[in-house]
Amino acid sequence: MANAEHSGRPAEAFGATAGGTPRARLRAARLGLWLIATVLAVRQMTVVLSTPRGERLTDLETWVGPDGVLHVNGSLYDSTRFTGTPFGGLVLKPLTRAAEEALGWGWTFGTLLLVAALGLVAARALPQPVSRRTSLLAAPVAISLLMLSLPVRNTLWLGQTSIIPVLLVLLGCFAIRGERAGGLLIGLAAALQPTVLLFAPLLWFTGRRRAAASLGATFAGCTALAWAAMPHDSYMYWVHHMAGVGLGGKADDLANQSLHGALLRVGLSGPMEITLFLVLGAAVAALGLRRAVRYARDGQLLLAVAITGCAAIAVSPTAWQHQLLWVLLAVVGRVGKRASDRYVWPVAVILVMTLPARMMLPNMATLYPLRDNVVLLAALAAATVIPFLSRTSPYYQKPVPTEFAAPVPTRFRHVPLLPFLRRVLSRPNLLLELLLLRVTYAAYQQVRLAATGGTNSEGRATAEQHAHQILDLERFLQLDIEHAVNHAVAKIGWLRDFFDFYYTSFHFVVPLSVFAVLYWRRPADYRWARSALGFTTLLALVGFWLYPLAPPRLLPGLGVIDTVHGVQDFSKPDYGTLTALTNQYAAMPSLHFGWSLWCGLVIAFIAPRWWMKALGLLHPFFTLSAIVATGNHWVLDAAGGAVVVGAGFGLTYLLQGPRARSAQREPAGSERGLVKQGAPS
């Protein structure tokens, strides 16, 4: 939120184009963001309430059901499903009857109100100074991000109360006047979630000693009250379970994003694991508090609170997914001297907190230690190593600007150029590019996976019907060469191995190599090529969705040999339908050929030597040969791939302008839309 306004370019009038004054457009943007936040809230509530009872609010059901742990006279912890403190159980018990009567909409609506309040408080606590635009838009943006975050979604689904401690801490730090009152609220949060006690030294070392004393006294009073009212439960929680250790799910579960859970997942156990956890936890707590105190004294109290919360996640024996909101608050920190670096941290935090870990990192065994602990790693990074800028840094308000090519005229009067596709002369941040590339490809896989044309059986029937249509058309055009080429290649061992290897390997190696060369040698052309490939892939996804198509190797009775995957058993009713890896029926258009043609055209446009251009154009030729020889595509699939590639380059030309052959820098001090439109650079 605090990073969004700092693009590194001269200050621009917000939306200073035809269509309204900046103030009117700002009001429209604010209204639109509030509408998005409202839609997200309604959607979250609808998802929860539309789920059958018994499958939603499962933790709350355990607490308040006819035999739930808050209904019995025995210990709260006879069932290890209740993981709260004894004081939390003491507070929840009077609410049992009300929760039973309004177990669905009442609890969910109340949780959404708490999330909205949390977003409002966080938006008002942004480090100063902030622009008027940020101050007006921060609240709906914060609430929208909270609604999308995995911790909030998990809290709503389970019926948990983990929003309350975070909200109490923020209220105590930013909304309540008087140190003692603020400390009282944070003490209540600590009584509900003991790791919040880590905020006591933060308050003490930043000069708020009355608040720290009030925090400690409130925590001690609430704990003593619970001990007097429920001595057996208090003994079970604080002594037998050592402050809740062992309650809930298994400590080595992926949902436990703490150092303790990570050490268990890597195979450590026993005294060695406990000792290492205590040593690492103490180091993280000390370093995190030191950094938090420094940023609090710098005037970035919200960042200091987020850092302390991230340290609390790491040192807690169990930090379940619904308790990880502190990481999202760390998005307010500013990182990087260059404008192109400024977005890396907030984008990484938002992706980590809103997307499953499998979308962040590939499904490779060597990356499992990182993927399984991605939220913990983000928390550790925020608490210990991320070099957040001080407000005294000259780059805090004015990072080194990004160099853009001079504007070009639009292609058509009523089709404006897209500002986010402006051509960058300097290299964009590599880490951000790799992160977005991975997430985009993961999203592409998910959409491709969902494009089945209905259920598995219906998808197969539809795909095979379309395959017969394609085969009939190819026979009419005399292009039905797939069977002949496939059998001819299959009889020649070395040629078969060559095309199998080319099909499985070059599809990714060549595009990534082209991207790498453009990024390093031709940054002005990098975004142009990336935009063309993005539009190409997006159009291909539409084709996968609208026209599921069985490739030749999956059409029964055709007799095509699957040289890559081996002999297929068409008698299996689920063969060829959606699998865990890919949609077998996403054949039209062929992105194998489309991406290879994109590579060839980019090389032909940019390469300085004629032989380089010719070599680049050989890649789509070999790819076409490979997809036909291996039985993975029809010839018309390649034609469809060529169509979407042409459309991708056309849309890029339409919305971004021509490729910058000899790009000139944007005139200093110019504003977008106000620079005199000259010839294409």
N, C-alpha and C positions, 0 to 999 in steps of 0.2 A: 504494500500500500504506500509506504513512504518512499519507495524507490520509483514508482511509476512516473513521477513528474520529471525525473532527471534524465533526459535523453542525451545530454551533451551538446544540444544545438541551442542557438539563441532562443530566448523566450518567444513563443508564438502565441498569437491570439487564438484562443480555443475555438477551433472551427471557423476561422476567419475566411469563410468562403460564402458564396451566394447561398441563401437558404436560411438566413436568420442571424441575429446578433449573437456575439459570443455568450452573453448572459442567458439568452433564450435557449441556445444549444446546450449550455451547461445545465439548465433546469431540465431540459428534455433528457439529457444523459442521466441525470440523477433520478428522474422518474423511471427511466428504463431500467436502471440498476435496482431500484427498489422493487420494480415489478419482477425482475429475475429472482431477487431474494425471496419474494412472496411465493412465486411459483415453486422454487426449490423447497420451501418450507411445507407447502401444501403437498408436494410430491412425496416428501419424506413421511408425512403423516398418513397419506393415502397408502403408501407401501406397507407401513406397519399395520394399519387398521384393516387392510384388505387380506392380510395373512390370517389363516384360521387360528383360533385360540388354541393354545398348546404349542404352537410353533413360533409365536411372537412373545415378546416380553418374558422370555423363559426364566431369567433370573428373578424377576418380580413375581412371577407365578410361584416360584419356589418359596419366596418369602411370605406370600400371603395366601397360598392355597389352603384347602381344608386341613392338610397335615403339614403345612409349611413351617419352617423353622421359627417364624415369629408367632406361631400360634400355639406351640407346645410349651409345656412347663419346664422342659429340660433345657439343655444348653443350646444356644444359637448355633453352635458349631458341631452338633451331633451329625448334621449333614454338612459336608465341607463345601456346599454350594454357596453358603453365606460367607463372604470374605471381609465384610466391613468390621470396624472396630466395635467393641461393646457399646461405646457411646452412640455410634451409628445405629445399632440395634435398638438402643433405648429411645432414640428419636423416632425411629420408624415404627415401633410398636403401636403408638397411638394412632398412626396413620393407616394401620392395617385394614380397619373396617372401611374407611373412605377409599382406600386403594381397591378393595374388593368390589365396591359399588361402581367404581369408574375405572376399571382396570385397563380399558382400552384408550378411549379418546382423552379422558381427563389427564392421565399420567403423561401421555404423548404430547398433548397440547401444552401442559405445564413445562415439560422438558424443552419444547421449542421456544417458549417464552424465556426460559433461562439462557438458551443459546443466543436469542436476539439481544438480551441484556448484556451478555458477555461481549458480543460484537460491538455494541454501542459504547461500552466502557473502554474496550481496547482501542476503538477509533478515536475517542477523546483523549487517550493517553499517548498518542503518537509523539515522538520527540519533536520539539519545536526547533526552528520554524518550519511550518508547512504552508503551502500555497492555499489560496481560497478553493481552488479546484479539488485539492486533496482533502481539505477539511469537509467539503460537501459530499464527496464521493466515497470517503473512507468507510463510513458506517455500512452502507449497503454492500460494498465489496467485502468487508470483513464478515458480515453475516452470511453472505453467499459462500465464501470460502469455508466457513465453519459448517454450513449445511452440507457441503460436498465432502468434508473431511471424513476419513475413515473412523476416527474416534467418536465423532458425533453420530454417525450412522450406526456404529456398533452400540453406542449408548442407547439410542432409540430402539434398536432391535432387541436388546437384552432387557431394557427397562432398568438400566443402571442409574446411579446418582453421581457419577464422577464429574459432571459439569459443576456441581455445587462447590467443591473445594477451590477450583480454578476461579470461579466467579467471586467467591468470598475473598480470595487473595487480591484480585484486581480491585474489588470494592474497597478493601482495606488500604490499598496503596494509593488509589487515585480518586475515589469518590467520597470518602468519609473524611470530614474535618476532625482534627484532633488525633494525636498519636495513640492515645489509649484506646479510643473507639476503633481505630484502624487495626491496632494490635489484637483487639478482642475478636474481630472478624477473622483475622488470619489464624488466631488461636483456635477458633471453632473449626476452621478448615483443617488444622493439624489434628484436632480431635477426631475428625472423620477420615483423614489420610495422613498418617504419622510422618511421612517423608516431608511434609510441608514445614516441619520444624527446621528444615534447612534455611528457611527465610529468617529465622531469628538472628543468626550472625550477620546476614545481609543488612537487616535493620540496625543492628548494633554498630557495625563498622561504618555505616553511612550517617551516623549521628542521630538516628531515631531510636534512642535507647529506651524511652518510655514505651514506644510501640513494641520493642523487643521484650521488655519486661511484661507488658500486658499480654503479649502472645504466650509467653511461657506460663504466666499465671492462669490464663484462660484454659490452656491445654491441660495443665495440672488439675484445675478445678473440674473440668468436664470428665477427665479420666477418673478422678477420685469419686465423682458422683456416680459414674457408671460402675465403679468397683463396689461402692456401697449398695447400689440397687441390684447388681448382678455379679456377686463375687465369684461364683463358679465360672461364668462366661469370661470375666476379666482374667481369671487365672488361666483359662484355656487359651485365650488370645495372646496375652502378654508373656506368659511363662511357658506353657506347654508348646505353643506354636511360635514362640519367639517373635512377637509382633506380627503375627499372621502368616509366617512362613509355612508353606505346605497347604494352605487353604486354597480352594478353587481347583483349577486344572493343574496338570503336571507342570512343575517348574521349568522343564526343558521344552515345553510346548512353544511353537513359533510365535504364539500370541504374547508370550512373556518377553518383552523387549527390554530386559535389564541385563547388567553384566553377569548376574548370577545365572540367568537363563542361557546367555550366550556361552558361558564357560561349560555349562552342562551339555549344551548341544555339540560342542567340539570334543566331548568325550571325557572331560575331567570330572572327578567326583571325590567324595570323602574329604579328609582334612586338607589335602592339597588344594582342592577347589575352593573350600571355605577360606583358607588363608589367602589365596590369590585374590579372591573376591573382596576380602576386607582390605587388602593392600591397595588394589586398584580403585576400589570405591573411595577410600580415604584420599588417594591422590586426585581423583576426579573431583571430589567435593571441595578439596582445598583449592585446586586450580580454578574450578568454576566459580567459587565464591570470590576469589581474588579478582577475576575478570569482571564479575558482576558488580563488585564494589567500585571498580574503576569506571565502568560505564555509567553507573548510577551517579557518581560524582561528576561525570561528564554531561549530565542532563538527559541521559537516555535510560530513564528508570524502567520503561516498559521492556527494553532490551535486557536490562539487568534482571528483571523478574523472569523473563523467558529463559535466560542462561541458568538461573538458579533452578527453575523448574526442570530444565533438561538434565542438570546434574542430579536432581532428585530422582528422575527416571532411571538413570544409570545405577545409582547406589541402592535403589529399592530392591529387596529380594524378589518381588514380583511387580512388574509394571505391565498390566494387561492393556490391550489395544484401546479400551475406552478411557484409559488414564494418560494418554500421550499427547494431549492438546498443547502442552508446553512447547513442543517442537514447532507447531504452527505459529505460535506467537513470535518465534525468533525470526520470522520473515521480515520484521521491521528493521533489522540491522542492515546497514549499507556496507557493501564490500566492493572493492575494486577502484582503481584510479581512472580507468578508461570507461567511457560510457558503454562500450560494447561488453565490458565485464560486469557492469552494474546489475544485470538481470540474472546472472548465473545463480546466485544464492537464492533469491526469492523463487525463481522457477524450480530449482531443485527441491526446495522445501515444500512447495505446493504439490509437486508431482509425488514426492515421497508420502505426503499426508493424504492424498486423494486417490492414488492408484495402487493396485496390488503390486507387491514386490516383483512378481514375475513379469510385469510389464516394464519394470525399470532395468532389469538385467536379464540377459538371455538364459535359456534353460540349459545351462552347462554345469556339469558336476563341479568343475574347478571354481565356479562362481557361487556355489551354494552358501559357503560361509559369509559372503557379502550379502547375497540376496536374502538369506534367512534373518539377517540382523540389520537391514537397511535403515529402519527407523532408529534403532539404537545407535548406529553409526552417525546418523544425522544429529541425534541428541549429543553424542560425545563431541562431534565436530563443533557444534554451537557452544558447548560448555568449555571447550579446551583449546581449540586451534584456529577457528575461523577468525581472520584479522578484520573485525568490524572497525570501520572508520570512526575516529573521534570527531566530535563536532568542531574541534579546532583545526582539523585537517583542511587544507585548501581544496581538497577534492570532495569534501563532504557535500557541498552544494553544487560545485561545478567540476564534474569529472572531465577528463580529456575527451573532447568531442570526437564523434565518429565522422570520418570523411565520406561524403556522398558525391556521386557524379552529378554534374549539372542537370537540371530537369530537362525533359524533352516534351514536345507537344503531344497531346492526346491523339489517338488514332481516329476517333469519331467524336463528334460534338457532345453526344449524350452518354458517352462511356468514359468516366473519369479514370485516371491512373490510380492504382491502389497505393496509398502512402507507405504501407508496411512492406511493399515490394521495391522500395527505393534501392538503387544500386550502390553497394558499398565498395569504396575504393580500398580501404584498409581491411585487413583480415578480421572477420568476426571471431568471437571467443570460441576456441576449439572445444572446450569442455561443454559449453552450451550447445554447440552444433551436434556433438556426439550424443548428448542427452536427448535433445529433441528428435534426432534421427532414430534413436532406439525406441523412444516412446511412440513416434509416428509409425514405425514399422510394426510395433506391437499392436497398435490400434488397427492398422491395416490387416494384420493376421486375424484379429478378433472379428472384424467386419467380414472378411473373406470366409471365416469359419461359419458365420451366421447365415451366409447366403446359400441356403440349402434348397430353396424352392418349396418349403413346407416341412413335413416330417421326413424321417430318413427314407421310408419306403416310397413316399410320394416324390421326394427329391430325386431318387434313383430313376423312377419311371419317367419323370419329366425330363431329366438329363438324357436318358437313352432315347426318348422320343425326339428331342432336339438333335441328338447325334445322327439319327436317321435322316432328319431334314437336311443337315449339313452334308451328309454323304450323298444324298440324292442331288443336291445342288452341285456338288463337286463332280459327280458323274455327268451331269448336264453340261458343265463347263469343261469337262475332260481334265480335271485336276485331281482325281482320286488316285494318287500315287502312293498313299501311305502304306498299304499292304505290300506292294512290290518293293519299295525302298526298305521297309522294315525287315523283310525276309532276306533281301540281298545283303544288308549289313550284318544281320545276325549270323550269317554263314562265314563271315570273315572275322576271326577272333580279334586281331589287333585293331581293326576298324571299329568293331563293336565296342571294345574297351575304350577307344579314343572318344567316341561320341557319348558313352556313358559318363566318362570323366568330365567331358566338356559340359554336358547338361547339368551335372550336379555341382560343379565347382565354379565355372566362369560366370554363372548368373549373378553371383555376389561379388566375386573378386574384381571383375572389370569395372562395374559402376563405382565401387568404393575406391578403386585406383584412380579413376577419372576425377572423382570428388577430391581426393587427396592432392592430385596435381593442380587442379584448379584452385584449391584453397591456398596452396603454397606459392604457386607461380602466377596465377591469374585471379586474384581475389575480386577484381571488378566483374569477371564473368561467372564467379561462383554462384551468386544468388540467382542470376539469370538461368543457369543450367538447373539449379535446384528447383526453381519455380516450375520450369517446364516438366521436370520429372514428377513433381508433386501433382500438377494438374493431370498428367498422364495416368498416374496411379489412381487418382480419385475417379476419373472417368472409367477406368477399368473396373473399379469396384462396382460402379453402377451396372456395367455389363454382367459381372458375376451375379449380381442380385436379380437382374431382370431375365437373364437367359442362362440358367444352369445347363451345362453341356458336358456329356461324358466324352472323354478323350478316346481315341481309337483303341487303346489298350483295355478300356473298360466297357467296350461294346460287345456283348455276347454274340457269337456267331461270326464275327468278322475275321477272327484268326490272327490278330496282330499280337506279336510277342512283346511282352513287357521286359525289355532288356535290362532296365535299371532295377526293378523291384522283384523280378523273378516270376515264376509261373503263378498264375492267379486261379483261384477257385470260385467260379461264377455261381456255384450252387449255394454259396453262403448268402442268406437273405440280406445281411447287413454289409456285404462287401461293396466297397466303392462309395459308401455313404460317408457322412461327416465323421471324421476321426478326431482324436485329441490333438493331432498335429496340423492338419490342413483340410481344406475342402477339396475332395478329390474331383469335384465337378466344376471347379472354377477354371474352365479352359478357354472361354471366349470373353474378351480377347486374350491373346497370349502375352502375358507380361514377360515371359522368358524372351520372346522375340522383341517385344516393345522396349524393354530396358536395353537390350543389345542394340536396337536401332537408335535409341537415344544416345548411347555411348558413341556409336559410329558417327552420327550427325554432329555431336559436340566436338569430337576429334577432327572431323572434316572442316568444321567452321573455324577452329582455333589453331590447329597444328600449323606450324610455319613451313613445313616441307611437304612436297607432294606425296612422297613415299609414306610419310606418317599418316596423311589423309587416307591413302589407299589401304594401309594396314588397319586403320580404324574401321573402315567400311567392310573389311573382311570378317569382323566379329559378328555382325548380324547375319552374314551369309553362313558362317559355320554354325551359328545358333539355330538358324532355320533348318539346316541339314540335321542338327542333333535332335530337335524336337520332333521332327518327322521320323527320323530313323529309329528313335527309341519308342515310338508309339505314344508319345505324351501329348501331341497336338495334331489337329488337322491343318491343312494348308490355309484354309480360310481363317483359322485362329490367328495365324501370322498376319493375314490381311487386316483383321480386326485390331491387332496390336499396332500395325502401322497407322491405322486411322486415329487411334487415341493418342499416339505420339505426335502426329501432325496437329491434332486438336490441342494438345498440351503446349506445343510451341506457339500455336496461334493465339491461345488465351494469354500466354506470357507476353507476346508482342502487343496484344490488345490492351492489357491491364498494366503492363510495366513499361512498355515502349521498346524500341529496338535495342539490340545488344550494343553495349558501349565499346565500339572498336578502338577508339582512342579517347578514353574517358577523361574529361576535365573535371577538376574539383568544383564543387558548388561554391559560388561566390560567397566570401565571408560576410556574415551579418544578414544574409538573405533569409527570407521567410518562405515557407512552402506555399506555393500558389501565387506568390507575389513577384517571383523572379521572372524577368522577361524570357519568354519562351523562344529559344533559338533553334538552330538546326540540331539534329541528333548528334550527341557527342560520341 
